[in-house]
């Protein structure tokens, strides 16, 4: 993977979203299975595990 890739984000309620340019300010993003249990059958459903809600929303 290339270094210095940009991740675009338009999730305005995420603490790491830079609203001015719609880019994620995190150095690294973790994507995980969108499952409540560890033995989830459908591993195709994913979420951004690095999401953190803004404090002021």
PDB file of N, CA, C and O in Angstrom:
ATOM      1  N   UNK A   1       0.835  -1.179   0.000  1.00  0.00           N
ATOM      2  CA  UNK A   1       0.000   0.000   0.000  1.00  0.00           C
ATOM      3  C   UNK A   1       0.885   1.248   0.000  1.00  0.00           C
ATOM      4  O   UNK A   1       1.921   1.293   0.663  1.00  0.00           O
ATOM      5  N   UNK A   2       0.459   2.244  -0.747  1.00  0.00           N
ATOM      6  CA  UNK A   2       1.200   3.500  -0.794  1.00  0.00           C
ATOM      7  C   UNK A   2       1.093   4.235   0.535  1.00  0.00           C
ATOM      8  O   UNK A   2       0.080   4.142   1.227  1.00  0.00           O
ATOM      9  N   UNK A   3       2.111   4.941   0.871  1.00  0.00           N
ATOM     10  CA  UNK A   3       2.096   5.808   2.053  1.00  0.00           C
ATOM     11  C   UNK A   3       1.380   7.103   1.716  1.00  0.00           C
ATOM     12  O   UNK A   3       1.263   7.469   0.546  1.00  0.00           O
ATOM     13  N   UNK A   4       0.910   7.784   2.723  1.00  0.00           N
ATOM     14  CA  UNK A   4       0.267   9.093   2.590  1.00  0.00           C
ATOM     15  C   UNK A   4      -1.010   9.059   1.768  1.00  0.00           C
ATOM     16  O   UNK A   4      -1.337  10.039   1.098  1.00  0.00           O
ATOM     17  N   UNK A   5      -1.729   7.960   1.807  1.00  0.00           N
ATOM     18  CA  UNK A   5      -3.018   7.921   1.146  1.00  0.00           C
ATOM     19  C   UNK A   5      -4.001   8.766   1.936  1.00  0.00           C
ATOM     20  O   UNK A   5      -3.857   8.923   3.149  1.00  0.00           O
ATOM     21  N   UNK A   6      -4.997   9.309   1.255  1.00  0.00           N
ATOM     22  CA  UNK A   6      -6.007  10.120   1.922  1.00  0.00           C
ATOM     23  C   UNK A   6      -7.300   9.341   2.026  1.00  0.00           C
ATOM     24  O   UNK A   6      -7.681   8.618   1.105  1.00  0.00           O
ATOM     25  N   UNK A   7      -7.960   9.490   3.132  1.00  0.00           N
ATOM     26  CA  UNK A   7      -9.257   8.869   3.314  1.00  0.00           C
ATOM     27  C   UNK A   7     -10.301   9.955   3.384  1.00  0.00           C
ATOM     28  O   UNK A   7     -10.300  10.773   4.305  1.00  0.00           O
ATOM     29  N   UNK A   8     -11.188   9.965   2.417  1.00  0.00           N
ATOM     30  CA  UNK A   8     -12.270  10.945   2.371  1.00  0.00           C
ATOM     31  C   UNK A   8     -13.395  10.494   3.287  1.00  0.00           C
ATOM     32  O   UNK A   8     -13.704   9.305   3.360  1.00  0.00           O
ATOM     33  N   UNK A   9     -13.999  11.432   3.977  1.00  0.00           N
ATOM     34  CA  UNK A   9     -15.055  11.115   4.923  1.00  0.00           C
ATOM     35  C   UNK A   9     -16.077  12.243   4.952  1.00  0.00           C
ATOM     36  O   UNK A   9     -15.716  13.415   5.062  1.00  0.00           O
ATOM     37  N   UNK A  10     -17.344  11.888   4.853  1.00  0.00           N
ATOM     38  CA  UNK A  10     -18.380  12.917   4.963  1.00  0.00           C
ATOM     39  C   UNK A  10     -19.317  12.633   6.142  1.00  0.00           C
ATOM     40  O   UNK A  10     -20.457  13.096   6.162  1.00  0.00           O
ATOM     41  N   UNK A  11     -18.825  11.869   7.122  1.00  0.00           N
ATOM     42  CA  UNK A  11     -19.582  11.593   8.338  1.00  0.00           C
ATOM     43  C   UNK A  11     -19.312  12.754   9.297  1.00  0.00           C
ATOM     44  O   UNK A  11     -18.321  12.758  10.028  1.00  0.00           O
ATOM     45  N   UNK A  12     -20.206  13.729   9.277  1.00  0.00           N
ATOM     46  CA  UNK A  12     -19.948  14.968  10.015  1.00  0.00           C
ATOM     47  C   UNK A  12     -19.923  14.795  11.528  1.00  0.00           C
ATOM     48  O   UNK A  12     -19.346  15.631  12.224  1.00  0.00           O
ATOM     49  N   UNK A  13     -20.529  13.738  12.057  1.00  0.00           N
ATOM     50  CA  UNK A  13     -20.535  13.579  13.508  1.00  0.00           C
ATOM     51  C   UNK A  13     -19.348  12.772  14.022  1.00  0.00           C
ATOM     52  O   UNK A  13     -19.289  12.450  15.209  1.00  0.00           O
ATOM     53  N   UNK A  14     -18.404  12.443  13.147  1.00  0.00           N
ATOM     54  CA  UNK A  14     -17.197  11.748  13.593  1.00  0.00           C
ATOM     55  C   UNK A  14     -16.153  12.761  14.047  1.00  0.00           C
ATOM     56  O   UNK A  14     -15.875  13.737  13.350  1.00  0.00           O
ATOM     57  N   UNK A  15     -15.582  12.522  15.214  1.00  0.00           N
ATOM     58  CA  UNK A  15     -14.586  13.419  15.812  1.00  0.00           C
ATOM     59  C   UNK A  15     -13.362  13.621  14.904  1.00  0.00           C
ATOM     60  O   UNK A  15     -12.742  14.684  14.932  1.00  0.00           O
ATOM     61  N   UNK A  16     -13.020  12.623  14.116  1.00  0.00           N
ATOM     62  CA  UNK A  16     -11.811  12.676  13.293  1.00  0.00           C
ATOM     63  C   UNK A  16     -12.030  13.236  11.895  1.00  0.00           C
ATOM     64  O   UNK A  16     -11.078  13.357  11.125  1.00  0.00           O
ATOM     65  N   UNK A  17     -13.251  13.576  11.559  1.00  0.00           N
ATOM     66  CA  UNK A  17     -13.520  14.125  10.237  1.00  0.00           C
ATOM     67  C   UNK A  17     -13.157  15.607  10.212  1.00  0.00           C
ATOM     68  O   UNK A  17     -13.639  16.389  11.032  1.00  0.00           O
ATOM     69  N   UNK A  18     -12.304  15.983   9.264  1.00  0.00           N
ATOM     70  CA  UNK A  18     -11.967  17.380   9.049  1.00  0.00           C
ATOM     71  C   UNK A  18     -13.027  17.937   8.103  1.00  0.00           C
ATOM     72  O   UNK A  18     -12.975  17.694   6.897  1.00  0.00           O
ATOM     73  N   UNK A  19     -13.971  18.669   8.636  1.00  0.00           N
ATOM     74  CA  UNK A  19     -15.127  19.136   7.873  1.00  0.00           C
ATOM     75  C   UNK A  19     -14.718  20.066   6.727  1.00  0.00           C
ATOM     76  O   UNK A  19     -15.408  20.128   5.709  1.00  0.00           O
ATOM     77  N   UNK A  20     -13.612  20.785   6.880  1.00  0.00           N
ATOM     78  CA  UNK A  20     -13.176  21.730   5.844  1.00  0.00           C
ATOM     79  C   UNK A  20     -12.871  21.038   4.520  1.00  0.00           C
ATOM     80  O   UNK A  20     -13.190  21.576   3.460  1.00  0.00           O
ATOM     81  N   UNK A  21     -12.261  19.856   4.564  1.00  0.00           N
ATOM     82  CA  UNK A  21     -11.889  19.170   3.320  1.00  0.00           C
ATOM     83  C   UNK A  21     -12.436  17.740   3.242  1.00  0.00           C
ATOM     84  O   UNK A  21     -12.076  16.986   2.337  1.00  0.00           O
ATOM     85  N   UNK A  22     -13.295  17.371   4.179  1.00  0.00           N
ATOM     86  CA  UNK A  22     -13.911  16.027   4.213  1.00  0.00           C
ATOM     87  C   UNK A  22     -12.869  14.910   4.192  1.00  0.00           C
ATOM     88  O   UNK A  22     -13.036  13.909   3.494  1.00  0.00           O
ATOM     89  N   UNK A  23     -11.803  15.085   4.954  1.00  0.00           N
ATOM     90  CA  UNK A  23     -10.775  14.060   5.076  1.00  0.00           C
ATOM     91  C   UNK A  23     -10.676  13.603   6.521  1.00  0.00           C
ATOM     92  O   UNK A  23     -10.905  14.378   7.450  1.00  0.00           O
ATOM     93  N   UNK A  24     -10.334  12.340   6.696  1.00  0.00           N
ATOM     94  CA  UNK A  24     -10.154  11.775   8.023  1.00  0.00           C
ATOM     95  C   UNK A  24      -8.782  12.179   8.556  1.00  0.00           C
ATOM     96  O   UNK A  24      -7.778  12.049   7.854  1.00  0.00           O
ATOM     97  N   UNK A  25      -8.737  12.670   9.799  1.00  0.00           N
ATOM     98  CA  UNK A  25      -7.483  13.107  10.401  1.00  0.00           C
ATOM     99  C   UNK A  25      -6.724  11.991  11.129  1.00  0.00           C
ATOM    100  O   UNK A  25      -5.657  12.241  11.688  1.00  0.00           O
ATOM    101  N   UNK A  26      -7.257  10.774  11.130  1.00  0.00           N
ATOM    102  CA  UNK A  26      -6.549   9.657  11.759  1.00  0.00           C
ATOM    103  C   UNK A  26      -5.384   9.194  10.901  1.00  0.00           C
ATOM    104  O   UNK A  26      -5.447   9.264   9.673  1.00  0.00           O
ATOM    105  N   UNK A  27      -4.320   8.723  11.541  1.00  0.00           N
ATOM    106  CA  UNK A  27      -3.190   8.157  10.804  1.00  0.00           C
ATOM    107  C   UNK A  27      -3.493   6.745  10.324  1.00  0.00           C
ATOM    108  O   UNK A  27      -2.911   6.268   9.350  1.00  0.00           O
ATOM    109  N   UNK A  28      -4.404   6.088  11.014  1.00  0.00           N
ATOM    110  CA  UNK A  28      -4.726   4.702  10.715  1.00  0.00           C
ATOM    111  C   UNK A  28      -6.201   4.465  11.001  1.00  0.00           C
ATOM    112  O   UNK A  28      -6.729   4.984  11.984  1.00  0.00           O
ATOM    113  N   UNK A  29      -6.867   3.695  10.164  1.00  0.00           N
ATOM    114  CA  UNK A  29      -8.280   3.400  10.359  1.00  0.00           C
ATOM    115  C   UNK A  29      -8.452   1.894  10.456  1.00  0.00           C
ATOM    116  O   UNK A  29      -7.888   1.140   9.664  1.00  0.00           O
ATOM    117  N   UNK A  30      -9.231   1.470  11.427  1.00  0.00           N
ATOM    118  CA  UNK A  30      -9.525   0.049  11.608  1.00  0.00           C
ATOM    119  C   UNK A  30     -10.935  -0.224  11.094  1.00  0.00           C
ATOM    120  O   UNK A  30     -11.894   0.419  11.521  1.00  0.00           O
ATOM    121  N   UNK A  31     -11.053  -1.173  10.183  1.00  0.00           N
ATOM    122  CA  UNK A  31     -12.348  -1.610   9.663  1.00  0.00           C
ATOM    123  C   UNK A  31     -12.607  -2.991  10.226  1.00  0.00           C
ATOM    124  O   UNK A  31     -11.753  -3.874  10.145  1.00  0.00           O
ATOM    125  N   UNK A  32     -13.794  -3.178  10.799  1.00  0.00           N
ATOM    126  CA  UNK A  32     -14.119  -4.442  11.451  1.00  0.00           C
ATOM    127  C   UNK A  32     -15.448  -4.989  10.961  1.00  0.00           C
ATOM    128  O   UNK A  32     -16.238  -4.294  10.321  1.00  0.00           O
ATOM    129  N   UNK A  33     -15.664  -6.242  11.280  1.00  0.00           N
ATOM    130  CA  UNK A  33     -16.931  -6.886  10.984  1.00  0.00           C
ATOM    131  C   UNK A  33     -18.020  -6.203  11.798  1.00  0.00           C
ATOM    132  O   UNK A  33     -17.829  -5.933  12.983  1.00  0.00           O
ATOM    133  N   UNK A  34     -19.152  -5.923  11.178  1.00  0.00           N
ATOM    134  CA  UNK A  34     -20.271  -5.275  11.853  1.00  0.00           C
ATOM    135  C   UNK A  34     -21.124  -6.353  12.530  1.00  0.00           C
ATOM    136  O   UNK A  34     -22.273  -6.589  12.158  1.00  0.00           O
ATOM    137  N   UNK A  35     -20.530  -6.989  13.524  1.00  0.00           N
ATOM    138  CA  UNK A  35     -21.193  -8.100  14.198  1.00  0.00           C
ATOM    139  C   UNK A  35     -21.182  -7.877  15.701  1.00  0.00           C
ATOM    140  O   UNK A  35     -20.211  -7.353  16.247  1.00  0.00           O
ATOM    141  N   UNK A  36     -22.235  -8.263  16.357  1.00  0.00           N
ATOM    142  CA  UNK A  36     -22.291  -8.172  17.815  1.00  0.00           C
ATOM    143  C   UNK A  36     -21.496  -9.306  18.455  1.00  0.00           C
ATOM    144  O   UNK A  36     -20.890  -9.131  19.512  1.00  0.00           O
ATOM    145  N   UNK A  37     -21.503 -10.455  17.814  1.00  0.00           N
ATOM    146  CA  UNK A  37     -20.801 -11.623  18.350  1.00  0.00           C
ATOM    147  C   UNK A  37     -19.553 -11.916  17.524  1.00  0.00           C
ATOM    148  O   UNK A  37     -19.482 -11.554  16.350  1.00  0.00           O
ATOM    149  N   UNK A  38     -18.596 -12.555  18.123  1.00  0.00           N
ATOM    150  CA  UNK A  38     -17.346 -12.869  17.421  1.00  0.00           C
ATOM    151  C   UNK A  38     -17.529 -13.939  16.346  1.00  0.00           C
ATOM    152  O   UNK A  38     -16.710 -14.042  15.434  1.00  0.00           O
ATOM    153  N   UNK A  39     -18.587 -14.729  16.444  1.00  0.00           N
ATOM    154  CA  UNK A  39     -18.792 -15.809  15.481  1.00  0.00           C
ATOM    155  C   UNK A  39     -19.785 -15.415  14.383  1.00  0.00           C
ATOM    156  O   UNK A  39     -20.563 -16.243  13.911  1.00  0.00           O
ATOM    157  N   UNK A  40     -19.748 -14.176  13.995  1.00  0.00           N
ATOM    158  CA  UNK A  40     -20.658 -13.662  12.962  1.00  0.00           C
ATOM    159  C   UNK A  40     -20.502 -14.459  11.665  1.00  0.00           C
ATOM    160  O   UNK A  40     -19.385 -14.764  11.250  1.00  0.00           O
ATOM    161  N   UNK A  41     -21.621 -14.792  11.033  1.00  0.00           N
ATOM    162  CA  UNK A  41     -21.601 -15.559   9.791  1.00  0.00           C
ATOM    163  C   UNK A  41     -21.330 -14.676   8.578  1.00  0.00           C
ATOM    164  O   UNK A  41     -20.635 -15.094   7.653  1.00  0.00           O
ATOM    165  N   UNK A  42     -21.873 -13.459   8.573  1.00  0.00           N
ATOM    166  CA  UNK A  42     -21.736 -12.578   7.408  1.00  0.00           C
ATOM    167  C   UNK A  42     -20.603 -11.585   7.640  1.00  0.00           C
ATOM    168  O   UNK A  42     -20.829 -10.494   8.165  1.00  0.00           O
ATOM    169  N   UNK A  43     -19.400 -11.955   7.256  1.00  0.00           N
ATOM    170  CA  UNK A  43     -18.225 -11.107   7.454  1.00  0.00           C
ATOM    171  C   UNK A  43     -18.150  -9.986   6.423  1.00  0.00           C
ATOM    172  O   UNK A  43     -17.242  -9.156   6.487  1.00  0.00           O
ATOM    173  N   UNK A  44     -19.089  -9.944   5.469  1.00  0.00           N
ATOM    174  CA  UNK A  44     -19.077  -8.910   4.441  1.00  0.00           C
ATOM    175  C   UNK A  44     -19.576  -7.575   4.978  1.00  0.00           C
ATOM    176  O   UNK A  44     -19.277  -6.530   4.400  1.00  0.00           O
ATOM    177  N   UNK A  45     -20.328  -7.592   6.069  1.00  0.00           N
ATOM    178  CA  UNK A  45     -20.830  -6.353   6.666  1.00  0.00           C
ATOM    179  C   UNK A  45     -19.721  -5.727   7.504  1.00  0.00           C
ATOM    180  O   UNK A  45     -19.281  -6.315   8.492  1.00  0.00           O
ATOM    181  N   UNK A  46     -19.267  -4.534   7.111  1.00  0.00           N
ATOM    182  CA  UNK A  46     -18.164  -3.904   7.826  1.00  0.00           C
ATOM    183  C   UNK A  46     -18.542  -2.511   8.321  1.00  0.00           C
ATOM    184  O   UNK A  46     -19.469  -1.878   7.814  1.00  0.00           O
ATOM    185  N   UNK A  47     -17.801  -2.057   9.322  1.00  0.00           N
ATOM    186  CA  UNK A  47     -17.969  -0.715   9.870  1.00  0.00           C
ATOM    187  C   UNK A  47     -16.582  -0.125  10.126  1.00  0.00           C
ATOM    188  O   UNK A  47     -15.582  -0.842  10.168  1.00  0.00           O
ATOM    189  N   UNK A  48     -16.550   1.183  10.293  1.00  0.00           N
ATOM    190  CA  UNK A  48     -15.309   1.840  10.702  1.00  0.00           C
ATOM    191  C   UNK A  48     -15.211   1.722  12.214  1.00  0.00           C
ATOM    192  O   UNK A  48     -15.983   2.351  12.938  1.00  0.00           O
ATOM    193  N   UNK A  49     -14.277   0.928  12.690  1.00  0.00           N
ATOM    194  CA  UNK A  49     -14.125   0.703  14.121  1.00  0.00           C
ATOM    195  C   UNK A  49     -13.423   1.875  14.806  1.00  0.00           C
ATOM    196  O   UNK A  49     -13.362   1.925  16.034  1.00  0.00           O
ATOM    197  N   UNK A  50     -12.899   2.809  14.030  1.00  0.00           N
ATOM    198  CA  UNK A  50     -12.197   3.963  14.594  1.00  0.00           C
ATOM    199  C   UNK A  50     -13.126   5.147  14.844  1.00  0.00           C
ATOM    200  O   UNK A  50     -12.700   6.168  15.384  1.00  0.00           O
ATOM    201  N   UNK A  51     -14.381   5.015  14.458  1.00  0.00           N
ATOM    202  CA  UNK A  51     -15.337   6.116  14.625  1.00  0.00           C
ATOM    203  C   UNK A  51     -15.450   6.532  16.090  1.00  0.00           C
ATOM    204  O   UNK A  51     -15.551   5.691  16.984  1.00  0.00           O
ATOM    205  N   UNK A  52     -15.432   7.828  16.316  1.00  0.00           N
ATOM    206  CA  UNK A  52     -15.669   8.379  17.644  1.00  0.00           C
ATOM    207  C   UNK A  52     -16.550   9.609  17.460  1.00  0.00           C
ATOM    208  O   UNK A  52     -16.203  10.517  16.705  1.00  0.00           O
ATOM    209  N   UNK A  53     -17.676   9.638  18.142  1.00  0.00           N
ATOM    210  CA  UNK A  53     -18.626  10.722  17.986  1.00  0.00           C
ATOM    211  C   UNK A  53     -18.081  12.032  18.550  1.00  0.00           C
ATOM    212  O   UNK A  53     -17.348  12.045  19.539  1.00  0.00           O
ATOM    213  N   UNK A  54     -18.456  13.131  17.898  1.00  0.00           N
ATOM    214  CA  UNK A  54     -18.107  14.453  18.420  1.00  0.00           C
ATOM    215  C   UNK A  54     -18.728  14.647  19.795  1.00  0.00           C
ATOM    216  O   UNK A  54     -19.846  14.200  20.051  1.00  0.00           O
ATOM    217  N   UNK A  55     -18.014  15.300  20.656  1.00  0.00           N
ATOM    218  CA  UNK A  55     -18.511  15.575  22.009  1.00  0.00           C
ATOM    219  C   UNK A  55     -19.649  16.583  21.990  1.00  0.00           C
ATOM    220  O   UNK A  55     -20.546  16.511  22.829  1.00  0.00           O
ATOM    221  N   UNK A  56     -19.630  17.527  21.042  1.00  0.00           N
ATOM    222  CA  UNK A  56     -20.617  18.613  21.037  1.00  0.00           C
ATOM    223  C   UNK A  56     -21.854  18.295  20.221  1.00  0.00           C
ATOM    224  O   UNK A  56     -22.632  19.205  19.935  1.00  0.00           O
ATOM    225  N   UNK A  57     -22.072  17.054  19.837  1.00  0.00           N
ATOM    226  CA  UNK A  57     -23.299  16.733  19.086  1.00  0.00           C
ATOM    227  C   UNK A  57     -24.175  15.827  19.889  1.00  0.00           C
ATOM    228  O   UNK A  57     -25.252  15.444  19.431  1.00  0.00           O
TER     229      UNK A  57
END
